[in-house]
Amino acid sequence: MINLIVIVISAIVFGLLLLWWFSPAFRAWIEAPKYFMLRQEGRFDHKLKE
């Protein structure tokens, strides 16, 4: 049973990796929170320098 769970999870991760690799739209959607956080950090750092 545990082998089946590991195989299914591995297949899902591999599928998501392939989708991320071949789809720029999916990659942008997945990485959007990272860029949102970086924009927030930039605004915070800018206020510290004033």
SEMI-992975 format. One record per residue: residue number from 1; x, y, z of N, C-alpha, C in turn. Coordinates in Angstrom, 1 decimal. Example, Ala and Ser with C-alpha at 12.3 -4.5 7.8 and 13.67 -1.06 7.14 Angstrom:
BEGIN
<rec><num>1</num><n_u>13.2</n_u><n_v>-5.7</n_v><n_w>7.8</n_w><ca_u>12.3</ca_u><ca_v>-4.5</ca_v><ca_w>7.8</ca_w><c_u>13.2</c_u><c_v>-3.3</c_v><c_w>7.8</c_w></rec>
<rec><num>2</num><n_u>12.8</n_u><n_v>-2.2</n_v><n_w>7.1</n_w><ca_u>13.7</ca_u><ca_v>-1.1</ca_v><ca_w>7.1</ca_w><c_u>12.9</c_u><c_v>0.0</c_v><c_w>7.9</c_w></rec>
END
This chain:
BEGIN
<rec><num>1</num><n_u>0.8</n_u><n_v>-1.2</n_v><n_w>0.0</n_w><ca_u>0.0</ca_u><ca_v>0.0</ca_v><ca_w>0.0</ca_w><c_u>0.9</c_u><c_v>1.3</c_v><c_w>0.0</c_w></rec>
<rec><num>2</num><n_u>1.9</n_u><n_v>1.3</n_v><n_w>0.8</n_w><ca_u>2.8</ca_u><ca_v>2.4</ca_v><ca_w>0.9</ca_w><c_u>3.5</c_u><c_v>2.6</c_v><c_w>-0.4</c_w></rec>
<rec><num>3</num><n_u>3.8</n_u><n_v>1.5</n_v><n_w>-1.1</n_w><ca_u>4.5</ca_u><ca_v>1.7</ca_v><ca_w>-2.4</ca_w><c_u>3.6</c_u><c_v>2.4</c_v><c_w>-3.4</c_w></rec>
<rec><num>4</num><n_u>2.3</n_u><n_v>2.1</n_v><n_w>-3.4</n_w><ca_u>1.3</ca_u><ca_v>2.7</ca_v><ca_w>-4.3</ca_w><c_u>1.3</c_u><c_v>4.2</c_v><c_w>-4.0</c_w></rec>
<rec><num>5</num><n_u>1.2</n_u><n_v>4.6</n_v><n_w>-2.7</n_w><ca_u>1.2</ca_u><ca_v>6.0</ca_v><ca_w>-2.4</ca_w><c_u>2.4</c_u><c_v>6.7</c_v><c_w>-2.9</c_w></rec>
<rec><num>6</num><n_u>3.6</n_u><n_v>6.1</n_v><n_w>-2.7</n_w><ca_u>4.9</ca_u><ca_v>6.7</ca_v><ca_w>-3.1</ca_w><c_u>4.9</c_u><c_v>6.9</c_v><c_w>-4.6</c_w></rec>
<rec><num>7</num><n_u>4.4</n_u><n_v>5.9</n_v><n_w>-5.3</n_w><ca_u>4.4</ca_u><ca_v>5.9</ca_v><ca_w>-6.8</ca_w><c_u>3.4</c_u><c_v>7.0</c_v><c_w>-7.3</c_w></rec>
<rec><num>8</num><n_u>2.3</n_u><n_v>7.1</n_v><n_w>-6.7</n_w><ca_u>1.3</ca_u><ca_v>8.1</ca_v><ca_w>-7.1</ca_w><c_u>1.8</c_u><c_v>9.5</c_v><c_w>-6.8</c_w></rec>
<rec><num>9</num><n_u>2.4</n_u><n_v>9.8</n_v><n_w>-5.7</n_w><ca_u>2.9</ca_u><ca_v>11.1</ca_v><ca_w>-5.3</ca_w><c_u>4.1</c_u><c_v>11.4</c_v><c_w>-6.2</c_w></rec>
<rec><num>10</num><n_u>4.9</n_u><n_v>10.5</n_v><n_w>-6.5</n_w><ca_u>6.1</ca_u><ca_v>10.7</ca_v><ca_w>-7.4</ca_w><c_u>5.6</c_u><c_v>11.1</c_v><c_w>-8.8</c_w></rec>
<rec><num>11</num><n_u>4.5</n_u><n_v>10.4</n_v><n_w>-9.3</n_w><ca_u>4.0</ca_u><ca_v>10.7</ca_v><ca_w>-10.6</ca_w><c_u>3.4</c_u><c_v>12.1</c_v><c_w>-10.6</c_w></rec>
<rec><num>12</num><n_u>2.7</n_u><n_v>12.5</n_v><n_w>-9.6</n_w><ca_u>2.1</ca_u><ca_v>13.8</ca_v><ca_w>-9.5</ca_w><c_u>3.2</c_u><c_v>14.9</c_v><c_w>-9.5</c_w></rec>
<rec><num>13</num><n_u>4.3</n_u><n_v>14.7</n_v><n_w>-8.8</n_w><ca_u>5.4</ca_u><ca_v>15.6</ca_v><ca_w>-8.7</ca_w><c_u>6.1</c_u><c_v>15.7</c_v><c_w>-10.1</c_w></rec>
<rec><num>14</num><n_u>6.3</n_u><n_v>14.5</n_v><n_w>-10.7</n_w><ca_u>6.9</ca_u><ca_v>14.5</ca_v><ca_w>-12.0</ca_w><c_u>6.0</c_u><c_v>15.2</c_v><c_w>-13.1</c_w></rec>
<rec><num>15</num><n_u>4.7</n_u><n_v>15.0</n_v><n_w>-13.0</n_w><ca_u>3.8</ca_u><ca_v>15.7</ca_v><ca_w>-13.9</ca_w><c_u>3.8</c_u><c_v>17.2</c_v><c_w>-13.7</c_w></rec>
<rec><num>16</num><n_u>3.8</n_u><n_v>17.6</n_v><n_w>-12.5</n_w><ca_u>3.9</ca_u><ca_v>19.1</ca_v><ca_w>-12.2</ca_w><c_u>5.2</c_u><c_v>19.7</c_v><c_w>-12.7</c_w></rec>
<rec><num>17</num><n_u>6.3</n_u><n_v>18.9</n_v><n_w>-12.5</n_w><ca_u>7.6</ca_u><ca_v>19.4</ca_v><ca_w>-13.0</ca_w><c_u>7.6</c_u><c_v>19.5</c_v><c_w>-14.5</c_w></rec>
<rec><num>18</num><n_u>7.1</n_u><n_v>18.5</n_v><n_w>-15.2</n_w><ca_u>7.0</ca_u><ca_v>18.6</ca_v><ca_w>-16.7</ca_w><c_u>6.1</c_u><c_v>19.8</c_v><c_w>-17.1</c_w></rec>
<rec><num>19</num><n_u>5.0</n_u><n_v>20.0</n_v><n_w>-16.4</n_w><ca_u>4.1</ca_u><ca_v>21.1</ca_v><ca_w>-16.8</ca_w><c_u>4.8</c_u><c_v>22.4</c_v><c_w>-16.5</c_w></rec>
<rec><num>20</num><n_u>5.5</n_u><n_v>22.5</n_v><n_w>-15.4</n_w><ca_u>6.3</ca_u><ca_v>23.8</ca_v><ca_w>-15.1</ca_w><c_u>7.3</c_u><c_v>24.0</c_v><c_w>-16.2</c_w></rec>
<rec><num>21</num><n_u>8.0</n_u><n_v>23.0</n_v><n_w>-16.6</n_w><ca_u>9.1</ca_u><ca_v>23.1</ca_v><ca_w>-17.6</ca_w><c_u>8.6</c_u><c_v>23.5</c_v><c_w>-19.0</c_w></rec>
<rec><num>22</num><n_u>7.4</n_u><n_v>23.0</n_v><n_w>-19.4</n_w><ca_u>7.0</ca_u><ca_v>23.2</ca_v><ca_w>-20.8</ca_w><c_u>5.9</c_u><c_v>24.3</c_v><c_w>-20.9</c_w></rec>
<rec><num>23</num><n_u>5.4</n_u><n_v>24.8</n_v><n_w>-19.8</n_w><ca_u>4.3</ca_u><ca_v>25.8</ca_v><ca_w>-19.9</ca_w><c_u>4.7</c_u><c_v>27.1</c_v><c_w>-19.2</c_w></rec>
<rec><num>24</num><n_u>5.0</n_u><n_v>28.1</n_v><n_w>-20.0</n_w><ca_u>5.4</ca_u><ca_v>29.4</ca_v><ca_w>-19.4</ca_w><c_u>4.2</c_u><c_v>30.1</c_v><c_w>-18.6</c_w></rec>
<rec><num>25</num><n_u>3.0</n_u><n_v>29.8</n_v><n_w>-19.0</n_w><ca_u>1.9</ca_u><ca_v>30.4</ca_v><ca_w>-18.3</ca_w><c_u>1.8</c_u><c_v>29.7</c_v><c_w>-16.9</c_w></rec>
<rec><num>26</num><n_u>1.9</n_u><n_v>28.4</n_v><n_w>-16.8</n_w><ca_u>1.9</ca_u><ca_v>27.7</ca_v><ca_w>-15.6</ca_w><c_u>3.0</c_u><c_v>28.1</c_v><c_w>-14.7</c_w></rec>
<rec><num>27</num><n_u>4.2</n_u><n_v>28.3</n_v><n_w>-15.3</n_w><ca_u>5.4</ca_u><ca_v>28.8</ca_v><ca_w>-14.5</ca_w><c_u>5.2</c_u><c_v>30.1</c_v><c_w>-13.9</c_w></rec>
<rec><num>28</num><n_u>4.6</n_u><n_v>31.0</n_v><n_w>-14.7</n_w><ca_u>4.3</ca_u><ca_v>32.4</ca_v><ca_w>-14.2</ca_w><c_u>3.3</c_u><c_v>32.3</c_v><c_w>-13.0</c_w></rec>
<rec><num>29</num><n_u>2.3</n_u><n_v>31.5</n_v><n_w>-13.1</n_w><ca_u>1.3</ca_u><ca_v>31.3</ca_v><ca_w>-12.1</ca_w><c_u>1.8</c_u><c_v>30.8</c_v><c_w>-10.8</c_w></rec>
<rec><num>30</num><n_u>2.7</n_u><n_v>29.8</n_v><n_w>-11.0</n_w><ca_u>3.3</ca_u><ca_v>29.1</ca_v><ca_w>-9.8</ca_w><c_u>4.3</c_u><c_v>30.1</c_v><c_w>-9.1</c_w></rec>
<rec><num>31</num><n_u>5.0</n_u><n_v>30.9</n_v><n_w>-9.9</n_w><ca_u>6.0</ca_u><ca_v>31.8</ca_v><ca_w>-9.3</ca_w><c_u>5.5</c_u><c_v>33.2</c_v><c_w>-8.9</c_w></rec>
<rec><num>32</num><n_u>4.2</n_u><n_v>33.4</n_v><n_w>-9.1</n_w><ca_u>3.6</ca_u><ca_v>34.7</ca_v><ca_w>-8.8</ca_w><c_u>3.8</c_u><c_v>35.1</c_v><c_w>-7.3</c_w></rec>
<rec><num>33</num><n_u>3.5</n_u><n_v>34.2</n_v><n_w>-6.4</n_w><ca_u>3.7</ca_u><ca_v>34.6</ca_v><ca_w>-5.0</ca_w><c_u>5.1</c_u><c_v>35.1</c_v><c_w>-4.6</c_w></rec>
<rec><num>34</num><n_u>6.1</n_u><n_v>34.5</n_v><n_w>-5.3</n_w><ca_u>7.5</ca_u><ca_v>34.9</ca_v><ca_w>-5.0</ca_w><c_u>7.7</c_u><c_v>36.3</c_v><c_w>-5.4</c_w></rec>
<rec><num>35</num><n_u>7.2</n_u><n_v>36.7</n_v><n_w>-6.6</n_w><ca_u>7.4</ca_u><ca_v>38.0</ca_v><ca_w>-7.1</ca_w><c_u>6.6</c_u><c_v>39.0</c_v><c_w>-6.3</c_w></rec>
<rec><num>36</num><n_u>5.4</n_u><n_v>38.6</n_v><n_w>-5.8</n_w><ca_u>4.6</ca_u><ca_v>39.5</ca_v><ca_w>-5.0</ca_w><c_u>5.3</c_u><c_v>39.8</c_v><c_w>-3.7</c_w></rec>
<rec><num>37</num><n_u>5.9</n_u><n_v>38.7</n_v><n_w>-3.1</n_w><ca_u>6.7</ca_u><ca_v>38.9</ca_v><ca_w>-1.8</ca_w><c_u>7.9</c_u><c_v>39.8</c_v><c_w>-2.1</c_w></rec>
<rec><num>38</num><n_u>8.6</n_u><n_v>39.7</n_v><n_w>-3.2</n_w><ca_u>9.8</ca_u><ca_v>40.5</ca_v><ca_w>-3.5</ca_w><c_u>9.4</c_u><c_v>42.0</c_v><c_w>-3.7</c_w></rec>
<rec><num>39</num><n_u>8.2</n_u><n_v>42.2</n_v><n_w>-4.3</n_w><ca_u>7.7</ca_u><ca_v>43.6</ca_v><ca_w>-4.4</ca_w><c_u>7.4</c_u><c_v>44.2</c_v><c_w>-3.1</c_w></rec>
<rec><num>40</num><n_u>6.8</n_u><n_v>43.4</n_v><n_w>-2.2</n_w><ca_u>6.5</ca_u><ca_v>43.9</ca_v><ca_w>-0.8</ca_w><c_u>7.8</c_u><c_v>44.2</c_v><c_w>-0.1</c_w></rec>
<rec><num>41</num><n_u>8.8</n_u><n_v>43.3</n_v><n_w>-0.2</n_w><ca_u>10.1</ca_u><ca_v>43.6</ca_v><ca_w>0.5</ca_w><c_u>10.8</c_u><c_v>44.8</c_v><c_w>-0.1</c_w></rec>
<rec><num>42</num><n_u>10.7</n_u><n_v>45.0</n_v><n_w>-1.4</n_w><ca_u>11.3</ca_u><ca_v>46.2</ca_v><ca_w>-2.0</ca_w><c_u>10.7</c_u><c_v>47.5</c_v><c_w>-1.5</c_w></rec>
<rec><num>43</num><n_u>9.3</n_u><n_v>47.5</n_v><n_w>-1.3</n_w><ca_u>8.7</ca_u><ca_v>48.7</ca_v><ca_w>-0.7</ca_w><c_u>9.1</c_u><c_v>48.9</c_v><c_w>0.7</c_w></rec>
<rec><num>44</num><n_u>9.3</n_u><n_v>47.8</n_v><n_w>1.5</n_w><ca_u>9.7</ca_u><ca_v>47.9</ca_v><ca_w>2.9</ca_w><c_u>11.1</c_u><c_v>48.4</c_v><c_w>3.0</c_w></rec>
<rec><num>45</num><n_u>12.0</n_u><n_v>47.9</n_v><n_w>2.1</n_w><ca_u>13.4</ca_u><ca_v>48.4</ca_v><ca_w>2.1</ca_w><c_u>13.5</c_u><c_v>49.8</c_v><c_w>1.7</c_w></rec>
<rec><num>46</num><n_u>12.7</n_u><n_v>50.2</n_v><n_w>0.8</n_w><ca_u>12.7</ca_u><ca_v>51.6</ca_v><ca_w>0.3</ca_w><c_u>12.4</c_u><c_v>52.6</c_v><c_w>1.4</c_w></rec>
<rec><num>47</num><n_u>11.4</n_u><n_v>52.2</n_v><n_w>2.3</n_w><ca_u>11.0</ca_u><ca_v>53.1</ca_v><ca_w>3.4</ca_w><c_u>12.1</c_u><c_v>53.2</c_v><c_w>4.4</c_w></rec>
<rec><num>48</num><n_u>12.8</n_u><n_v>52.1</n_v><n_w>4.6</n_w><ca_u>13.9</ca_u><ca_v>52.1</ca_v><ca_w>5.6</ca_w><c_u>15.0</c_u><c_v>53.1</c_v><c_w>5.2</c_w></rec>
<rec><num>49</num><n_u>15.2</n_u><n_v>53.3</n_v><n_w>3.9</n_w><ca_u>16.3</ca_u><ca_v>54.1</ca_v><ca_w>3.4</ca_w><c_u>16.0</c_u><c_v>55.6</c_v><c_w>3.5</c_w></rec>
<rec><num>50</num><n_u>14.7</n_u><n_v>55.9</n_v><n_w>3.6</n_w><ca_u>14.3</ca_u><ca_v>57.3</ca_v><ca_w>3.7</ca_w><c_u>14.7</c_u><c_v>58.0</c_v><c_w>5.0</c_w></rec>
END
